[in-house]
Structure formats: structure tokens, C-alpha cells
Amino acid sequence: MTAFISFFQFIDLVKTFDFTDDMGMTLDQIKIFLAVAERRHVTRAAELLNMTQSAVSSAISTLESQHGVKLFDRVGRGIALTQAGEAFVPQARRLQQEAEVTRQVLADLSQETRGSLRIQASQTVASYWLPPRLMLLHERHPGVSIDLHVGNTAQAAEAVAKGEADLGFVEGALPDSDLHRQVVARDELVLVMARDHPMARAADFGAEDYVQMQWILREEGSGTRSETEAHLAEMGLSVANLEVALELPSNEAVLAAVAAGPYVTMLSARAVGAAKGRGLAMRRVTWVAHPARVFAVLSHPKRYKTRAVRALLDVL
């Protein structure tokens, strides 16, 4: 079932709620409920929402009493969702997302390109390729606010699929999905090691060299990891054949580990180029087909594209 509904369908949905003080459910209550449900903690939810703890507790109590349902169990100093609360979470998220879509549609009716733009990007794209494009967008359209979250390729795709991001920027291949994928740039992975590594001056590398070296890898779900695995397959290998010392969740962490010890890794040439002065040797792959990949932007084909979204796509 798609989470998208039209503006007029949303208005009809909102009309099904009684927004009076006595019996109504408000979007603020939905927002508070989700903050508490996601953190399982009233105080942390209050800090996030910039509200007092008593105000958050009162909103939850009011919501429960208005509809005769218990959403949370108080367990010691903590809280836990009841069965009813668990069932309500996806519905509340859907309503909150549609409220945000409606707000964007209304803001988009003006002639000026403004509003918010939610972006989820993989680390390599977010760190080394996307920033100058976002600066150009800001120069052209200063009324657009940008909310950028950085994760890995899998997380970016998931955020767009769930409606938590308007656009997702990813690197490398993705499983089949309904998301629209547009290639915006190209990149390649390189073999990286410290300059004093015994293999730093090797003419080329074979599968036996790969097996004998100690590796630092990016985590599963990252575009770098998936492209590394594809490169290993070209060598007749898999991750299971390697001596992997660590798997780390960021390019910076990988580079620091490689610079500090007798390790090798595969990373984006862009990431390594930005790390000059760390005593690293970068080897472009010539012994098999070099591991080229693409950067792509993901969007949901069934969701409304605001002026802000279209403006960034124009920049790209």
C-alpha cells in the first residue's frame, strides 16, 4: 500500500478527526506520541521537542483518555509501547508524513522556490561530491532550507522508500525497487595502504596477494562495501577469503586505521584524494577491470516533487 494520498484526500482524512479540546486528536499530539514511541523515554522526547516533560506527559495522557486506549505502559523509570501503541505507530507516521506533504504543497503554491528539502545521502557522496551542489542551490534559492542526513546507501534508499527523505543520494548498485534512479556522477574505487606498506610499490596484485594482506573494510550496506565485493569477485575472491581486521562505518575511520597500521582497503578515489598528507599510497586498479561506479539520486515516483526538489534536480 502506498503512503501517498492527494491533498484533497488528506483534507477528507483530517475531517474524520474532531479537533476540539475535549475529544480531538491533533497533529501536535501525533508528533509527541511518535517522539516518545521512538525514544521510549519522555524526558528525551521532551528535549527533542523543546517542551517540558510535564507537557509531553500531559499530551500523551490526554490522547489516551480522549480515545479510551492505553498506548504506553510505565515500567519502573521507563516506558514501553502497549500492543495498541505498537499498532498505532505506523498509522501515526503515515499521518505525519502526509501532513508534511500537504504543508509542502501549500508552500509550493507561491511563485518563489522555498520550503524544506529532506536529503539522505551516503557518506562518500555527502562528504566529497554533494556539498558544492547544495551551496549552488542555496545561492540560487536562499529560501530553501536543507535537512541533510548522512548514512550509507541502504539507509538512503530506505529513507526515500518510507517517505522520510525527498531525495536520496547513493553510490553503487541497489536491489530492485520502485524508486526512480538517476545517475548524476561517476567514481571509482582505489586500493589504499600506508606508503611504507610492504606492497605499496608492487607492480600489480594477484588473488594470493589479497589473501595475504590484512584488510579494513566499510560496513555492509554501504556502496563502498558492495563495490569492493564486486571487485573481489573479479579477483575470484569474496570477503570470506580475506583477513579482515576491522569493519568500520565511515571513510574517515577507515583511512585513519589504514594510516596507523599494516592494512589495506578499497575506498573512493575522491575520499582518498581529500586525505592528502596522511602518508597514504593510492593504487588505481589495473590488474583487473578497475572498479568504476556511479553516484545516483533516488526519488519516489508516486510522491509530489516540490519546487525545492525540482530546483536541486535542475542544479544536478
Secondary structure, 3 states (H helix, E strand, C coil): CCCCCCHHHHHHHHHCCCCCCCCCCCHHHHHHHHHHHHHCCHHHHHHHHCCCHHHHHHHHHHHHHHHCCCCEEEECCEEEECHHHHHHHHHHHHHHHHHHHHHHHHHHCCCCCCEEEEEEEEHHHHHHHHHHHHHHHHHHCCCEEEEEEEECHHHHHHHHHHCCCCEEEEECCCCCCCCEEEEEEEEEEEEEEECCCCCCCCCCCCHHHHHHCEEEEECCCCHHHHHHHHHHHHCCCCHHHCEEEEEECCHHHHHHHHHHCCEEEEEEHHHHHCCCCCCEEEECCCCCCCCEEEEEEEECCCCCCCHHHHHHHHHC
